[in-house]
Amino acid sequence: MRFPDVQPRARRGIVAPAMQLPDQNDCAATIFVVDDDASVRASLASLLASDGYAVRAFACAREFLATPLPLDPACLILDMHMPALGGLDVVAELARVEAGIPVIFLTGFGSIPLSVQAMKAGAIEFFTKPVQPEQLLGAVRAALDADAAPLLLRRELASLRQRHASLTPRERETMELVIGGLLNKQVADAMGISEIMAKTHKRKVMEKMQARSLPDLVRDAERLQISSARHR
């Protein structure tokens, strides 16, 4: 199948006219495309879909960031320059929430300092538009190969969130107090319950969170970005 011919524009080109595309084996992978230019999104989506990938395209970085990442191989094709949130801002936010995903940067205004910034941010590749289809698809394959470790972290975090969601409201309150360093008696006083009940809640929290020790529970809370509660 041939990628439809599209003429690049003067300022912000899109994917260049293409040649015959190679076969792609990893059809389960999802490729996210974030670009505020509708013609760029359509061009990239057409190319990637024709190569067997599932494609999710976004005009706005915030819309992408609000979307849960899949627990299957994935990568992100990201425009460097967008209104509100630029490409580097998106990568920083993904790192903050431990949502690692390999990134391929695109820009209509390439420069050496910009490419250095992109690589320092952990980009798999950095392209100036228009990019040749075979170059982009090669970078996508490299990004998916590099997704093994980030995918493991995404799956671990999803499992952790599921365990935390299984806690009752009382158990969540107990967890917030316990990770703040409160002893059983202090937890009981803070919650207005007996010390025996506080110990029961704490035991259930440890079991459901699969935490072997208090430091494990604290680390889990940090990954979930849960703040500790102090004695009221």
MARBA-3410 file (N, C-alpha, C, O; in Angstrom, 1 decimal):
232
0.9,-1.2,0.0,0.0,0.0,0.0,0.9,1.2,0.0,1.9,1.3,0.7 ~ 0.5,2.2,-0.8,1.3,3.4,-0.8,0.6,4.5,0.0,-0.6,4.7,0.1 ~ 1.5,5.3,0.7,1.0,6.4,1.5,0.6,7.5,0.6,1.4,7.9,-0.4 ~ -0.6,8.1,0.7,-1.1,9.1,-0.2,-0.1,10.3,-0.3,0.4,10.7,0.7 ~ 0.0,10.7,-1.6,0.9,11.8,-1.8,0.3,13.1,-1.2,-0.8,13.4,-1.4
1.2,13.8,-0.5,0.7,15.1,0.1,1.8,16.1,-0.1,3.0,15.8,0.1 ~ 1.5,17.3,-0.6,2.5,18.3,-0.8,2.9,19.0,0.5,2.0,19.5,1.2 ~ 4.2,19.1,0.8,4.6,19.8,2.0,4.4,21.3,1.9,4.5,21.8,0.8 ~ 4.1,21.9,3.0,3.9,23.4,3.0,5.2,24.1,3.4,6.1,23.5,3.9 ~ 5.2,25.4,3.1,6.4,26.1,3.3,6.8,26.2,4.8,8.0,26.0,5.1
5.9,26.5,5.7,6.3,26.7,7.1,6.3,25.4,7.9,7.3,25.0,8.5 ~ 5.1,24.7,7.8,5.0,23.5,8.7,4.6,22.3,7.8,3.5,22.1,7.5 ~ 5.6,21.6,7.2,5.4,20.5,6.3,4.7,19.4,7.1,4.8,19.3,8.3 ~ 4.2,18.5,6.3,3.7,17.2,6.9,4.5,16.1,6.3,5.6,16.3,5.7 ~ 4.1,14.9,6.5,4.9,13.7,6.1,5.1,13.8,4.6,4.1,14.0,3.9
6.3,13.7,4.1,6.6,13.8,2.7,6.0,12.7,1.9,5.6,11.7,2.4 ~ 5.8,12.9,0.6,5.3,11.9,-0.3,6.0,10.6,-0.2,7.3,10.6,0.0 ~ 5.3,9.5,-0.2,5.9,8.2,0.2,6.2,7.2,-0.8,5.9,7.4,-2.0 ~ 6.9,6.1,-0.4,7.1,5.0,-1.3,6.5,3.8,-0.7,5.8,3.9,0.3 ~ 6.8,2.6,-1.2,6.2,1.4,-0.7,6.6,1.1,0.7,7.7,1.3,1.1
5.6,0.8,1.5,5.8,0.6,3.0,6.2,-0.9,3.3,5.6,-1.8,2.7 ~ 7.1,-1.1,4.2,7.4,-2.5,4.6,6.3,-3.0,5.5,5.5,-2.3,6.0 ~ 6.4,-4.4,5.7,5.4,-5.0,6.5,5.7,-4.7,8.0,6.9,-4.4,8.3 ~ 4.7,-4.7,8.8,4.9,-4.4,10.3,4.3,-5.6,11.0,3.2,-6.0,10.8 ~ 5.1,-6.1,12.0,4.6,-7.3,12.7,3.8,-7.0,14.0,3.0,-7.7,14.4
4.2,-5.8,14.6,3.6,-5.5,15.9,2.3,-4.7,15.7,2.3,-3.5,15.9 ~ 1.2,-5.4,15.4,-0.1,-4.8,15.2,-0.8,-4.4,16.5,-1.8,-3.7,16.4 ~ -0.3,-4.9,17.6,-1.0,-4.6,18.9,-0.6,-3.2,19.4,-1.2,-2.7,20.4 ~ 0.4,-2.6,18.9,1.0,-1.4,19.4,0.1,-0.2,19.1,-0.6,-0.2,18.0 ~ 0.1,0.7,20.0,-0.7,2.0,19.8,0.3,3.1,19.6,1.2,3.3,20.4
0.0,3.9,18.6,0.8,5.1,18.4,0.0,6.3,18.6,-1.0,6.5,18.0 ~ 0.4,7.2,19.6,-0.2,8.4,19.9,0.4,9.5,19.0,1.6,9.6,18.9 ~ -0.5,10.4,18.5,0.0,11.5,17.7,-0.6,12.8,18.3,-1.8,12.9,18.4 ~ 0.3,13.7,18.7,-0.2,14.9,19.3,0.4,16.1,18.4,1.6,16.3,18.4 ~ -0.5,16.8,17.7,-0.1,17.9,16.8,-1.3,18.8,16.6,-2.4,18.3,16.3
-1.1,20.1,16.7,-2.2,21.0,16.6,-2.6,21.2,15.2,-3.6,21.9,14.9 ~ -1.9,20.7,14.2,-2.2,20.9,12.8,-3.0,19.7,12.3,-2.5,18.6,12.3 ~ -4.2,19.9,11.9,-5.1,18.9,11.5,-4.6,18.1,10.3,-4.7,16.8,10.3 ~ -3.9,18.7,9.3,-3.4,18.0,8.2,-2.2,17.1,8.5,-2.1,16.0,7.9 ~ -1.4,17.5,9.5,-0.3,16.7,10.0,-0.9,15.5,10.7,-0.5,14.3,10.4
-1.9,15.7,11.5,-2.5,14.5,12.2,-3.1,13.5,11.3,-2.9,12.3,11.4 ~ -3.8,14.0,10.3,-4.4,13.1,9.3,-3.4,12.4,8.5,-3.6,11.2,8.2 ~ -2.3,13.1,8.1,-1.3,12.4,7.3,-0.6,11.3,8.1,-0.3,10.2,7.6 ~ -0.2,11.6,9.3,0.5,10.7,10.2,-0.4,9.5,10.5,0.0,8.3,10.5 ~ -1.7,9.8,10.8,-2.6,8.7,11.1,-2.8,7.7,9.9,-2.9,6.5,10.1
-2.9,8.3,8.7,-3.0,7.5,7.5,-1.8,6.6,7.3,-1.9,5.4,7.1 ~ -0.6,7.2,7.5,0.6,6.4,7.3,0.7,5.3,8.3,1.0,4.1,8.0 ~ 0.5,5.6,9.6,0.6,4.6,10.7,-0.4,3.5,10.6,-0.1,2.3,10.8 ~ -1.7,3.9,10.3,-2.7,2.9,10.2,-2.5,2.0,9.0,-2.8,0.8,9.1 ~ -1.9,2.5,7.9,-1.6,1.6,6.8,-0.5,0.6,7.1,-0.4,-0.4,6.4
0.2,0.9,8.1,1.3,0.0,8.5,0.9,-0.9,9.6,1.7,-1.7,10.2 ~ -0.4,-0.9,10.0,-1.0,-1.9,10.9,-1.1,-1.4,12.3,-1.4,-2.2,13.2 ~ -0.8,-0.2,12.6,-0.8,0.3,14.0,-2.2,0.9,14.4,-2.9,1.4,13.5 ~ -2.5,0.8,15.6,-3.7,1.5,16.2,-3.2,2.9,16.4,-2.1,3.1,17.0 ~ -4.0,3.9,16.0,-3.5,5.3,16.1,-4.6,6.1,16.9,-5.8,6.0,16.7
-4.1,6.9,17.8,-4.9,7.9,18.5,-4.3,9.2,18.4,-3.2,9.5,18.8 ~ -5.0,10.1,17.7,-4.5,11.5,17.4,-5.2,12.5,18.2,-6.4,12.5,18.5 ~ -4.4,13.5,18.7,-4.9,14.6,19.5,-4.5,15.9,19.0,-3.3,16.1,18.6 ~ -5.4,16.9,19.0,-5.0,18.3,18.6,-4.4,19.1,19.8,-3.7,20.1,19.6 ~ -4.7,18.6,21.0,-4.3,19.3,22.2,-3.5,18.4,23.1,-3.9,17.3,23.4
-2.4,19.0,23.7,-1.6,18.2,24.6,-2.4,17.8,25.8,-2.2,16.7,26.4 ~ -3.2,18.7,26.3,-3.9,18.4,27.6,-4.9,17.2,27.4,-5.1,16.4,28.3 ~ -5.5,17.1,26.2,-6.4,16.0,25.9,-5.6,14.7,25.9,-6.1,13.7,26.5 ~ -4.4,14.7,25.4,-3.6,13.5,25.4,-3.2,13.1,26.9,-3.3,12.0,27.2 ~ -2.8,14.1,27.6,-2.4,13.9,29.0,-3.5,13.4,29.9,-3.3,12.7,30.9
-4.7,13.7,29.5,-5.9,13.2,30.3,-6.3,11.8,29.9,-7.2,11.2,30.4 ~ -5.6,11.2,28.9,-5.9,9.9,28.4,-5.0,8.8,29.0,-3.8,8.9,28.9 ~ -5.6,7.8,29.6,-4.8,6.7,30.2,-3.9,6.0,29.1,-4.4,5.7,28.0 ~ -2.7,5.8,29.4,-1.8,5.1,28.5,-2.2,3.6,28.5,-2.5,3.0,29.5 ~ -2.0,2.9,27.3,-2.4,1.5,27.3,-1.3,0.7,28.0,-0.2,1.1,28.2
-1.7,-0.5,28.4,-0.8,-1.5,29.0,-0.3,-2.5,28.0,0.0,-3.6,28.3 ~ -0.1,-2.0,26.8,0.5,-2.7,25.7,1.5,-1.7,25.1,1.6,-0.6,25.4 ~ 2.4,-2.3,24.2,3.4,-1.4,23.6,2.8,-0.1,23.0,1.8,-0.2,22.3 ~ 3.5,1.0,23.1,3.0,2.3,22.6,4.2,3.2,22.5,5.3,3.0,23.1 ~ 4.0,4.2,21.7,4.9,5.4,21.6,4.2,6.6,21.2,3.0,6.6,20.8
4.8,7.7,21.3,4.2,9.0,21.1,5.0,9.8,20.1,6.2,10.0,20.2 ~ 4.2,10.3,19.1,4.8,11.2,18.1,4.3,12.6,18.5,3.1,12.8,18.4 ~ 5.2,13.5,18.8,4.8,14.7,19.5,5.4,16.0,18.8,6.6,16.0,18.6 ~ 4.5,16.9,18.5,5.0,18.2,18.0,5.7,19.0,19.1,5.2,19.1,20.2 ~ 6.8,19.6,18.8,7.5,20.4,19.7,6.8,21.7,20.1,6.9,22.1,21.2
6.2,22.3,19.1,5.6,23.7,19.3,4.1,23.6,19.1,3.6,23.5,18.0 ~ 3.4,23.8,20.3,2.0,23.8,20.3,1.5,24.9,21.3,2.3,25.2,22.2 ~ 0.3,25.4,21.1,-0.2,26.4,22.0,-0.4,25.8,23.4,-0.6,24.6,23.6 ~ -0.2,26.6,24.4,-0.4,26.2,25.8,0.7,25.3,26.3,1.6,25.7,27.0 ~ 0.7,24.0,25.9,1.7,23.1,26.3,2.5,22.6,25.1,1.9,22.1,24.2
3.8,22.8,25.2,4.7,22.4,24.1,5.1,20.9,24.3,4.8,20.3,25.4 ~ 5.9,20.4,23.4,6.4,19.0,23.5,7.2,18.8,24.7,7.0,17.7,25.4 ~ 8.1,19.7,25.1,8.9,19.5,26.3,8.1,19.5,27.5,8.4,18.8,28.5 ~ 7.1,20.3,27.5,6.2,20.4,28.7,5.4,19.0,28.9,5.3,18.6,30.0 ~ 5.0,18.5,27.8,4.3,17.2,27.8,5.2,16.1,28.4,4.8,15.3,29.2
6.5,16.0,27.9,7.4,15.0,28.4,7.7,15.2,29.8,7.8,14.2,30.6 ~ 7.8,16.4,30.3,8.0,16.7,31.7,6.9,16.2,32.6,7.1,15.7,33.6 ~ 5.6,16.4,32.1,4.5,16.0,32.8,4.4,14.5,32.9,4.0,13.9,33.9 ~ 4.7,13.8,31.8,4.7,12.3,31.7,5.7,11.8,32.7,5.4,10.8,33.4 ~ 6.8,12.4,32.8,7.9,12.0,33.8,7.4,12.2,35.2,7.6,11.4,36.1
6.7,13.3,35.4,6.2,13.6,36.8,5.2,12.6,37.3,5.3,12.2,38.5 ~ 4.4,12.0,36.4,3.4,11.1,36.9,3.8,9.6,36.6,3.0,8.7,36.6 ~ 5.1,9.5,36.2,5.7,8.1,36.0,5.0,7.4,34.8,4.8,6.2,34.9 ~ 4.6,8.2,33.8,3.9,7.6,32.7,4.9,7.5,31.5,4.7,8.2,30.5 ~ 5.9,6.8,31.7,6.9,6.7,30.7,6.4,6.1,29.4,5.7,5.1,29.4
6.8,6.8,28.3,6.4,6.3,26.9,7.4,6.9,26.0,7.7,8.1,26.1 ~ 8.0,6.1,25.1,9.0,6.6,24.2,8.4,7.7,23.3,7.3,7.6,22.8 ~ 9.2,8.7,23.0,8.7,9.9,22.3,9.6,10.1,21.0,10.8,10.1,21.1 ~ 8.9,10.5,20.0,9.5,10.9,18.7,9.0,12.4,18.5,7.8,12.6,18.4 ~ 10.0,13.3,18.5,9.6,14.7,18.3,9.6,15.1,16.9,10.4,14.7,16.1
8.6,15.9,16.5,8.5,16.5,15.2,8.5,18.0,15.4,7.9,18.5,16.4 ~ 9.1,18.8,14.4,9.0,20.2,14.5,9.1,20.8,13.1,9.7,20.2,12.2 ~ 8.4,21.9,12.9,8.5,22.6,11.6,9.6,23.6,11.6,9.9,24.1,10.5 ~ 10.3,23.8,12.7,11.4,24.7,12.8,12.6,24.1,13.5,12.8,24.5,14.6 ~ 13.3,23.3,12.8,14.4,22.5,13.5,15.6,23.4,13.7,15.9,24.3,12.9
16.3,23.1,14.7,17.6,23.8,15.0,18.5,22.8,15.8,17.9,21.9,16.5 ~ 19.8,23.1,15.8,20.6,22.2,16.6,20.3,22.4,18.1,20.2,21.3,18.8 ~ 20.2,23.6,18.7,19.8,23.7,20.1,18.5,23.0,20.4,18.4,22.4,21.5 ~ 17.5,23.0,19.5,16.3,22.4,19.8,16.4,20.9,19.8,15.8,20.2,20.6 ~ 17.2,20.4,18.8,17.4,18.9,18.8,18.2,18.4,20.0,17.9,17.3,20.5
19.1,19.2,20.5,19.8,18.9,21.7,18.8,18.8,22.9,18.9,17.9,23.7 ~ 17.9,19.8,23.0,16.9,19.8,24.1,16.1,18.5,24.0,15.8,17.9,25.0 ~ 15.7,18.2,22.8,14.8,17.0,22.6,15.5,15.7,23.1,14.9,14.9,23.8 ~ 16.8,15.6,22.7,17.5,14.4,23.1,17.8,14.3,24.6,17.7,13.3,25.2 ~ 18.0,15.5,25.2,18.2,15.5,26.6,16.9,15.2,27.3,16.9,14.7,28.5
15.8,15.4,26.7,14.5,15.1,27.3,14.2,13.6,27.1,13.2,13.1,27.6 ~ 15.1,12.9,26.4,14.9,11.5,26.3,14.2,11.0,25.0,13.7,9.9,24.9 ~ 14.2,11.9,24.0,13.5,11.5,22.7,14.3,10.4,22.0,15.5,10.3,22.1 ~ 13.5,9.5,21.4,14.1,8.4,20.6,14.6,9.0,19.3,15.7,8.6,18.8 ~ 13.9,10.0,18.8,14.3,10.6,17.5,13.7,12.0,17.4,12.7,12.3,18.1
14.3,12.8,16.6,13.9,14.2,16.4,13.9,14.5,14.9,15.0,14.4,14.3 ~ 12.8,14.8,14.4,12.6,15.1,12.9,12.1,16.5,12.6,11.3,17.0,13.4 ~ 12.6,17.1,11.6,12.1,18.3,11.0,11.1,17.9,9.9,11.4,17.2,9.1 ~ 9.9,18.5,10.0,8.9,18.3,8.9,9.3,18.9,7.6,9.9,20.0,7.6 ~ 9.0,18.2,6.5,8.4,16.9,6.3,9.4,15.8,6.6,10.6,16.0,6.2
8.9,14.7,7.1,9.8,13.5,7.3,9.4,12.4,6.4,8.2,12.2,6.1 ~ 10.4,11.7,5.9,10.1,10.6,5.0,9.4,9.5,5.7,9.8,9.2,6.9 ~ 8.4,8.8,5.2,7.7,7.8,5.8,8.6,6.7,6.4,8.4,6.2,7.5 ~ 9.6,6.2,5.5,10.4,5.1,6.0,11.2,5.5,7.2,11.6,4.6,8.0 ~ 11.6,6.8,7.3,12.4,7.2,8.4,11.5,7.2,9.7,11.9,6.8,10.8
10.3,7.7,9.5,9.4,7.8,10.7,9.0,6.4,11.2,9.0,6.1,12.4 ~ 8.7,5.5,10.2,8.3,4.1,10.6,9.5,3.4,11.3,9.3,2.6,12.2 ~ 10.7,3.7,10.8,11.9,3.1,11.5,12.0,3.6,12.9,12.4,2.8,13.8 ~ 11.8,4.9,13.1,11.8,5.4,14.4,10.7,4.9,15.3,11.0,4.7,16.5 ~ 9.6,4.6,14.8,8.5,4.1,15.5,8.9,2.7,16.0,8.6,2.3,17.1
9.5,1.9,15.1,9.9,0.5,15.5,10.9,0.6,16.6,10.9,-0.2,17.6 ~ 11.9,1.5,16.5,12.9,1.7,17.5,12.2,2.1,18.9,12.6,1.6,19.9 ~ 11.2,3.0,18.8,10.6,3.4,20.0,9.8,2.3,20.7,9.8,2.2,21.9 ~ 9.2,1.4,19.9,8.4,0.3,20.4,9.4,-0.7,21.1,9.1,-1.3,22.1 ~ 10.6,-0.9,20.5,11.6,-1.7,21.1,12.0,-1.2,22.4,12.3,-1.9,23.3
12.1,0.2,22.5,12.6,0.8,23.7,11.5,0.9,24.8,11.7,1.3,25.9 ~ 10.3,0.5,24.4,9.1,0.6,25.4,9.1,-0.5,26.4,8.2,-0.5,27.2 ~ 9.9,-1.5,26.3,9.9,-2.7,27.2,9.9,-2.2,28.7,9.0,-2.6,29.4 ~ 10.9,-1.5,29.0,11.0,-1.0,30.5,9.9,-0.1,30.9,9.3,-0.3,31.9 ~ 9.6,1.0,30.1,8.5,1.8,30.4,7.1,1.1,30.5,6.3,1.4,31.4
6.9,0.1,29.6,5.7,-0.7,29.7,5.6,-1.4,31.0,4.5,-1.5,31.6 ~ 6.7,-2.0,31.5,6.7,-2.7,32.7,6.3,-1.7,33.9,5.5,-2.1,34.7 ~ 6.8,-0.5,33.8,6.5,0.5,34.9,5.0,0.9,34.8,4.4,1.1,35.8 ~ 4.5,1.0,33.6,3.1,1.4,33.4,2.2,0.3,34.0,1.2,0.6,34.6 ~ 2.6,-1.0,33.7,1.8,-2.1,34.2,1.8,-2.2,35.7,0.8,-2.4,36.4
3.0,-1.9,36.3,3.2,-1.9,37.7,2.3,-0.8,38.4,1.7,-1.0,39.4 ~ 2.4,0.4,37.8,1.6,1.5,38.3,0.1,1.2,38.2,-0.6,1.6,39.1 ~ -0.3,0.6,37.1,-1.7,0.3,37.0,-2.2,-0.7,38.0,-3.3,-0.6,38.6 ~ -1.3,-1.7,38.3,-1.7,-2.7,39.3,-1.7,-2.0,40.7,-2.6,-2.3,41.5 ~ -0.8,-1.1,40.9,-0.7,-0.4,42.2,-2.0,0.4,42.4,-2.6,0.5,43.5
-2.4,1.1,41.4,-3.7,1.9,41.4,-4.9,1.0,41.7,-5.8,1.4,42.4 ~ -4.9,-0.1,41.1,-6.0,-1.1,41.3,-6.0,-1.5,42.7,-7.1,-1.7,43.3 ~ -4.9,-1.8,43.3,-4.8,-2.3,44.7,-5.3,-1.1,45.6,-6.1,-1.4,46.6 ~ -4.9,0.1,45.3,-5.3,1.2,46.2,-6.8,1.4,46.0,-7.5,1.8,47.0 ~ -7.4,1.2,44.8,-8.8,1.4,44.6,-9.6,0.4,45.4,-10.8,0.6,45.7
-9.0,-0.7,45.8,-9.7,-1.8,46.5,-9.9,-1.4,48.0,-10.6,-2.1,48.7 ~ -9.2,-0.4,48.5,-9.3,0.0,49.9,-10.6,0.7,50.2,-11.1,1.4,49.3 ~ -11.1,0.4,51.4,-12.3,1.1,51.8,-11.9,2.6,52.2,-10.7,2.9,52.4 ~ -12.9,3.5,52.3,-12.6,4.9,52.7,-11.8,4.9,54.0,-10.9,5.7,54.2 ~ -12.2,4.1,55.0,-11.5,4.0,56.3,-10.1,3.5,56.1,-9.2,4.0,56.8
-9.9,2.5,55.3,-8.5,2.0,55.0,-7.7,3.0,54.3,-6.5,3.1,54.6 ~ -8.2,3.8,53.4,-7.5,4.9,52.8,-7.0,5.9,53.8,-5.9,6.4,53.8 ~ -8.0,6.3,54.7,-7.6,7.2,55.7,-6.5,6.7,56.6,-5.6,7.4,57.0 ~ -6.6,5.4,56.9,-5.6,4.8,57.8,-4.2,4.8,57.1,-3.2,5.1,57.7 ~ -4.2,4.5,55.8,-3.0,4.5,55.0,-2.3,5.9,55.0,-1.1,6.0,55.2
-3.1,7.0,54.8,-2.6,8.3,54.8,-2.0,8.7,56.2,-1.0,9.4,56.2 ~ -2.6,8.2,57.3,-2.0,8.5,58.6,-0.8,7.7,58.9,0.2,8.2,59.4 ~ -0.8,6.4,58.5,0.3,5.5,58.7,1.6,6.0,58.0,2.7,6.0,58.5 ~ 1.4,6.4,56.7,2.6,6.8,55.9,3.1,8.1,56.4,4.3,8.5,56.1 ~ 2.3,8.8,57.3,2.8,10.1,57.9,3.6,9.8,59.1,4.1,10.7,59.8
3.8,8.5,59.5,4.6,8.2,60.6,3.9,8.0,61.9,4.5,7.9,63.0 ~ 2.6,8.0,61.9,1.8,7.9,63.2,1.8,6.5,63.7,1.7,5.5,62.9 ~ 1.9,6.3,65.0,1.8,5.0,65.6,0.3,4.6,65.7,-0.6,5.4,65.5 ~ 0.1,3.3,66.1,-1.2,2.8,66.1,-2.2,3.6,67.0,-3.3,3.9,66.6 ~ -1.7,4.0,68.2,-2.5,4.8,69.1,-2.8,6.1,68.5,-3.9,6.6,68.7
-1.9,6.8,67.9,-2.1,8.1,67.3,-3.1,7.9,66.1,-3.9,8.8,65.9 ~ -3.0,6.9,65.3,-3.9,6.6,64.3,-5.3,6.5,64.8,-6.3,7.0,64.3 ~ -5.4,5.7,65.9,-6.7,5.5,66.6,-7.3,6.8,67.0,-8.5,7.1,66.9 ~ -6.5,7.6,67.7,-7.0,8.9,68.2,-7.4,9.8,67.0,-8.5,10.5,67.1 ~ -6.7,9.8,65.9,-7.0,10.7,64.8,-8.3,10.3,64.1,-9.1,11.1,63.6
-8.6,8.9,64.2,-9.8,8.4,63.5,-11.0,8.3,64.4,-12.1,8.0,64.0 ~ -10.7,8.4,65.7,-11.8,8.3,66.7,-12.3,6.9,66.9,-13.4,6.6,67.1 ~ -11.3,5.9,66.8,-11.6,4.5,66.9,-10.7,3.9,68.0,-9.8,4.6,68.5 ~ -10.9,2.6,68.3,-10.0,1.9,69.2,-8.7,1.6,68.6,-8.6,1.5,67.4 ~ -7.7,1.4,69.4,-6.4,1.0,68.9,-6.5,-0.4,68.2,-5.8,-0.6,67.2
-7.3,-1.3,68.7,-7.4,-2.6,68.1,-8.0,-2.4,66.7,-7.5,-3.1,65.8 ~ -9.0,-1.6,66.5,-9.6,-1.3,65.2,-8.6,-0.7,64.3,-8.5,-1.0,63.1 ~ -7.8,0.2,64.8,-6.7,0.9,64.0,-5.7,-0.1,63.5,-5.3,-0.1,62.3 ~ -5.3,-1.1,64.4,-4.4,-2.1,64.0,-5.0,-3.0,62.9,-4.4,-3.5,61.9 ~ -6.3,-3.3,63.0,-7.1,-4.1,62.0,-7.1,-3.4,60.6,-6.8,-4.0,59.6
-7.4,-2.1,60.6,-7.3,-1.3,59.4,-5.9,-1.3,58.8,-5.8,-1.5,57.6 ~ -4.9,-1.1,59.6,-3.6,-1.1,59.1,-3.2,-2.4,58.5,-2.5,-2.5,57.5 ~ -3.6,-3.5,59.2,-3.2,-4.8,58.6,-3.9,-5.1,57.3,-3.3,-5.6,56.4 ~ -5.1,-4.6,57.2,-5.8,-4.8,55.9,-5.2,-4.0,54.8,-5.1,-4.4,53.6 ~ -4.8,-2.8,55.2,-4.1,-1.9,54.2,-2.8,-2.6,53.7,-2.6,-2.6,52.5
-2.0,-3.1,54.6,-0.8,-3.8,54.2,-1.1,-5.0,53.3,-0.3,-5.2,52.3 ~ -2.1,-5.7,53.6,-2.4,-6.9,52.8,-2.9,-6.5,51.4,-2.5,-7.1,50.5 ~ -3.9,-5.6,51.4,-4.4,-5.2,50.1,-3.4,-4.5,49.2,-3.4,-4.7,48.0 ~ -2.5,-3.7,49.8,-1.5,-3.0,49.0,-0.3,-3.9,48.7,0.6,-3.6,48.0 ~ -0.3,-5.1,49.3,0.8,-6.1,49.1,2.1,-5.5,49.5,3.2,-5.7,48.9
2.1,-4.7,50.6,3.3,-4.1,51.1,3.9,-5.0,52.2,3.2,-5.3,53.2 ~ 5.1,-5.3,52.1,5.8,-6.2,53.1,6.3,-5.4,54.3,6.5,-6.0,55.4 ~ 6.4,-4.1,54.2,6.9,-3.3,55.3,6.3,-1.8,55.2,5.8,-1.5,54.1 ~ 6.5,-1.1,56.2,6.0,0.3,56.2,6.8,1.1,55.1,6.2,1.9,54.4 ~ 8.1,0.9,54.9,8.8,1.6,53.9,8.2,1.3,52.5,8.2,2.1,51.6
7.8,0.0,52.3,7.2,-0.4,51.0,5.9,0.4,50.8,5.7,0.9,49.7 ~ 5.1,0.6,51.8,3.9,1.3,51.7,4.1,2.8,51.4,3.4,3.4,50.7 ~ 5.1,3.3,52.1,5.5,4.7,51.8,5.9,4.9,50.4,5.5,5.9,49.7 ~ 6.7,4.0,49.8,7.1,4.1,48.4,5.9,4.0,47.5,5.8,4.7,46.5 ~ 5.0,3.1,47.8,3.8,2.9,47.0,3.0,4.2,47.0,2.5,4.7,46.0
2.9,4.8,48.2,2.1,6.1,48.3,2.8,7.2,47.5,2.1,8.0,46.8 ~ 4.1,7.2,47.5,4.8,8.2,46.7,4.6,8.0,45.2,4.4,9.0,44.5 ~ 4.6,6.8,44.7,4.3,6.5,43.3,2.8,6.9,43.0,2.6,7.3,41.8 ~ 1.9,6.7,43.9,0.5,7.1,43.7,0.3,8.6,44.0,-0.8,9.1,43.8 ~ 1.3,9.3,44.4,1.2,10.7,44.7,0.2,11.0,45.8,-0.6,11.9,45.7
0.2,10.1,46.8,-0.7,10.3,48.0,0.0,11.0,49.1,1.1,10.6,49.5 ~ -0.6,12.0,49.6,0.1,12.8,50.6,-0.3,12.2,52.0,-1.4,11.7,52.2 ~ 0.6,12.3,52.9,0.4,11.8,54.3,-0.5,12.7,55.0,-0.5,13.9,54.8 ~ -1.3,12.2,56.0,-2.1,13.0,56.8,-1.5,13.0,58.2,-1.0,12.0,58.7 ~ -1.5,14.1,58.8,-1.0,14.2,60.2,-2.1,14.2,61.2,-3.2,14.3,60.9
-1.7,14.0,62.5,-2.6,14.0,63.6,-3.5,15.2,63.7,-2.9,16.4,63.7 ~ -4.8,15.1,63.7,-5.7,16.2,63.7,-6.0,16.6,65.1,-6.7,17.6,65.3
END
